[in-house]
């Protein structure tokens, strides 16, 4: 988009509903930053499951202005107005109320508090689509690993270890000196076969040390029960998803739970402020630049100007695609 342009292309919805009918591309004025705010030209923005669910009405906190709401939580771009020392700098961001109570990143521009720019520098070795693809996944994973709190050399079982959050958890656990124990639905893959009994497999994988935490990104009731029972004494169970059962309920043996001094923690990134989220990303920047942390291996890019392709990408996310769907602004 030319610097003199007055409008931008955005994706918006005015009321909850199916993605194909609720979402549409439209032209709106480029946001005018409030005093003390900077304007970011968005080069890439990821579509997360929470974005797709937001369009469907899963989050009652979402509000709508006269023109609707622009969804999107993750982005990467360049500073085009604000403090002089940041003009032209590459930045990334995630979290806060973007897409819920204020307009999000599925647009050509976003505004941020200029005081946050000091912690928003993007890893120098990542492309804009790569940087945009990391936000919510790594924010969630870092919160889960912090709650798991493993010491160096301790083992952590990851349910859903091949998914976006699970893969990020593996990297962050290794960065912390812990040992991730991966899972799969078949034998011979070098990981725990979750369709079989767990205790003997865990004992073999950990050299008899056991697991100090379970990171659950799946929410299957049978697997929940098996994994909870496999935890070592004083172990932590960390979960980010509702149970896949009527009423979204898990059941467990409370007597065994408290006698083993176990604890359970739910992780929700929605209450995390934008500042807290970008501060968390800032902690991970060096890990990306050192190659210890890596963005999703599979990224599908779609052009912001192609409404059909963007809606199809949203639908892929809703269907559970493994490839990260990233909207790119080819006019940037």
N, C-alpha and C positions, 0 to 999 in steps of 0.2 A: 504493500500500500504506500502510496506517495505521502511524503511528509505533510503536504498541503491538504490532504483529504480530511473531510469533516466527519465522515461516517465510517463504520466498520461492519464487517459481517460477523454475526453471532449466531449461536445455536440457542434456542430458547423454548420454554414450554410455559403455558399460561395456566394450566391445571393438570393434575395428575391423570395419567392414562397410559394406554399402550404406546410404546416408543414410536411406532410407525405413524400414529395419528396425533400424538401429543407434541412431538419435537418438530421444529421447522427452522430453516435458516431465514434470517431477516437482516435488514440493515438498520442500525441504530447509531446515534451520535457517539463518537469516541468519548470515553469518560473524561471529564475534567477533574484532575486531582484536587482534592480538598487541600487547604493549607497544611503543610507538613507531610504531604504525600507525594509519591513518585509515580510516573506512568511507565509501565512495562509493555513493550511490544512482545506478544506471545509468538514464539516460533513453533512450539509444540506443546500439546496438552494431552495427557493420558485419559482414557475412559476406564474408570474403576467400577467394580460391581456396585459400590454404593451410589455412583452416579446413575447407573441404570435403574437401580431400585428407587432412587429419589424421584425419577420421572414417573415411576409407577405409583408414587404416593406412600412409600414405606416410612418416610420421616415426617412426622406431624409438625416439626419445628420449621419446615420450609415455608417461607413467605413469598408473596408475589407482589410486584409493583404493577403499575398500570400497563407495562409492556410484558409482564411475565417474569420469568427467572432464567438466568443463564446458568446452566450447570457446570460442573468441573471443579476438581480440587487440585490436581497436579499441573504444573506448567514449568516451562523453561523458556527464557527469552532474553531480551536486552533492555537496559534502561534507556528511555528516550527523553525523559524530563525528570528533574529532581536535582539533588546536590551535584555540582559540577564534577566532583571526583568520581562519580559513579556513571556518568553518561557514557553509553556504549559498552558498559560492562555486562558480561553474561551472568545471569542469575537463575536460580531455580526456587520453587516454592511448593508448599502443600499445606493441607490442614485448615484449621480455623472454620469459619462459617461460609467459606467460598462455595457457592452453589446451593446454599440452604437459606441463610438469612441475608446474604448479600450475593451479588453476581459473581459467578465463577470464571473459570479459565477457558471454557470452550468458546472463545472469541478471539479477536485480533489484539485486544489490549486488556490489561487489568491494572488496577492501582493498588499500591501498598504504602504503608507507613514508611517514610524515608528513613526512620531510625532503625528499621529492620534490615536495610540494605547491607550493613556491615557484616551480617552473618548469612547472606544469601548467595555468596559467590559460588558459582557452579564448578564442579570438578573440571579441571582444564583438559582432561583426556576424554571427556564424554561429548558426544554430539547432542544437539538439542533434543531430538527424539529419545535418545538414551537417558538423558537427565530427567526428562519429563516422565519416563516410565518407572522411575524409582520411588517417587514420593510416598504414596499411601502404603505401598508394600513394605518398604524399608522402615517407615515410621511405625507401622504395626509390628513388624518383626523386632525392632529394637525395643519396643515396650514389652513384648513377650519375653525376650531374652533377659531384660532387666528384672522382670518378675520371677523368672526361672532361677536367676541368681546362682548359676553354677560356679564352683571354684575351678581353678585350673586342673585339667585332667579328669573332671567329673563328666558323667554321661547323661545326655538328655535325649529322650525319645521324641521324634517329630512325626505326628500323624498328618499326612498330606505333604510329605517332604519334597515332592516333585512340583508342587504348586508355586505360585508367585511368592506368597508369604513364607511358605515352608523353605523354599530355596534361599530366600534372604536370611531366614533364621539359621540355616546351615552355615552360611558365610559368617554371620555375626557370632555364632557360637565358637567357630574356629578362631575368629579374631580375638575372642575373649580367652582362648586357651582351653575351652571345653571341647568335648567330643560329641558331635551329633550322631544319633543312631537313626538311620533312615528306615523307612517302611515302604512296603509294596504289597501287591496282592498275589505274588508268585514267589516261588522259591528259586534259589540260585542266582539272585540278582545282587548279592552282597548286602542285602538289607533284611530287616525283620519282615516275615510273611504274616500280615495281620489277619489272614484267614485261618491261621493255626493258633495253637496255644502259645502264649508269650513267654512265660517264665523261663523255660529252658533256652529259648532263643536269646533272650536278654542276658541270661547268665553267660552264654557262650560269647555273645558280642561284646560284653563288658568285662570278660575275664573274672566273672563272679562278683564284680563290684556293684552291679545294679544301677538303676537310673535314679537320679535325684530330682528329675522333673520330666513332665510330659507337656509338650506343646501341641495342642489340638486345633487344627485348622479345618477339621472335617465335620465333627458333630454327629457321628453315627453312634446310636445308643449302645449297641453291643460292643463296639470297639471302645467306647468310653468306659464301660464297666471293666473290660479286660485290662485296659491300660491303667485305670485307677488302682486296680488290685495289684498291678505289677510294680507300683511305686515303692521305693525304699522308704523306711521310716523317716519322718520329717520331710517327705517329698512334697513338691509343689505341682499342681495341675493347672495349666494355663490354657484358657480357651477363648476363641474369638467368634464362635458361631453358635447359633441356637441348635437345640437337638432336632434331628430329623425324625420326629415322632409326633403323634397327636398331642396338641397342647404344648409342643416344643419342650417336653419335660425329660430330664434325666432322672434315673433312680439309682441309688447306691446304698451300701451297707454303712449306716452312720456309726454303728458300734466299731467296726473295723477302721473306719475313717479316723475317728478321734483317738482310738487306742494306738494308732500308728503316728499320731501327731501330724497328719497330713493337712494341707491347705489348698484352697482352690481360688483362682483369680480370673475374673473376666476382664478382657481388654477391649476398650472402645475408644477409637481415635476421634470420634465426633466432638467430644468436649474439649479436646486439645486445641488451644488457641493457635492462631497462625504463627505468632512469635515463638511459642514453645515448639511448634513443628519445625520451623526453619532452624531453630537452635539445635534440634536433634539432627537434622540433615547436616548441619555444619560439623557436628562431631564425626560424621561418617565421611566427610569430603576427602580426608587424607587416605582413608582406606580404599576409596575408589581410585585416587591418583596413584597409589602404590600397587594397584592391581589385586589387592586382597579381596575387595568387594567388586562385584561386576553387575551391570544392569541385566535385565531379562535377556536371554539369548535369542528369543523369537519376538520380533516387533513387526506388527503390520501397520504401515503408515497410510492414512487416508487424508485427502485434501479437504480442508475446511470448506472450500467453495462447492464441494460436491455433496449436496444434501443426501442423495440416495446412498452414497458410499458411507457417509457418517452414520446415518440411521442403521445401515446394515452392520456397521462396526459395533454400535450399541447393542444390536440384537445378538451378535456373536458373544459379547460379554455376558448378556443375560443367559445365553445357552451354555456358558461355562468354557469358552475357548481357552486354550493354554497360551496362545499367542497374545502378547500385550497389544492392545489397540490404541494407537496414538494418532491424534488429529494434528496435522501439520499445516502451518500457514505459509503457503508457497508465495504469498505476496510480501512476506516480511523481508 
